[in-house]
Amino acid sequence: MRECLFSRKVRTSPFLICDSPYPSSELKREEEAKGSIVVPDEELVAQYYEYRQQLDQMTADFREVVHHPSYSLPFLQPGRLVKVKHKDLDFGWGVIINYQKRLSPKVR
């Protein structure tokens, strides 16, 4: 009984490596098609990708500096319009009525 349950568990395991659902001839044909793809100016595309990655990183660094409380708190004045976002949540536009700087638990 124990061996029967073990063999069933092995056969129904989600980590069981099984044969490809595609016939080997179709797989070879697709690999050949992938190998025959030619990207014109591949060096330029790679260079553009690297520049884009650097630009995205610099933009994130810039945003982090601009949104730091030491730089943004002087602009929090009553009546000012602000766009409120938190990670992926976009709360839209709002008006600052009043604000209080939160103190850390150590200071209290």
C-alpha positions, 0 to 999 in steps of 0.5 A, a space after each residue: 500500500 505504501 509503495 502504491 501511494 508513493 508511486 502515485 505521488 511521484 506520477 502526479 507531482 507538479 515538478 515531474 519533468 515530462 516530455 515536450 507537448 510538441 513533436 521534436 520535428 516542430 521543436 527543431 523547426 522553431 529553433 531554426 526559425 529563432 536562429 534565422 532571425 536577424 536584428 539589423 544594427 543589433 549593436 545600436 539596439 543593445 546600446 539604446 537598451 543600455 541607455 534606456 536602463 540608465 535613464 530609467 535609473 536616473 529618473 528614479 534617483 531624481 524622483 527619490 531626491 525630489 520627493 524627499 521630505 527635506 525638499 518637499 515640505 517647504 512646498 506643502 502650503 494650504 491651498 496648493 494642488 497636489 497629485 497623490 500617488 502611493 506606489 501603484 495607487 493613484 488617488 488623483 488631485 487634491 488640495 492641501 488644507 493643513 498638514 502636520 509633520 509626523 514625529 518618529 516614536 523615538 522623539 515622542 
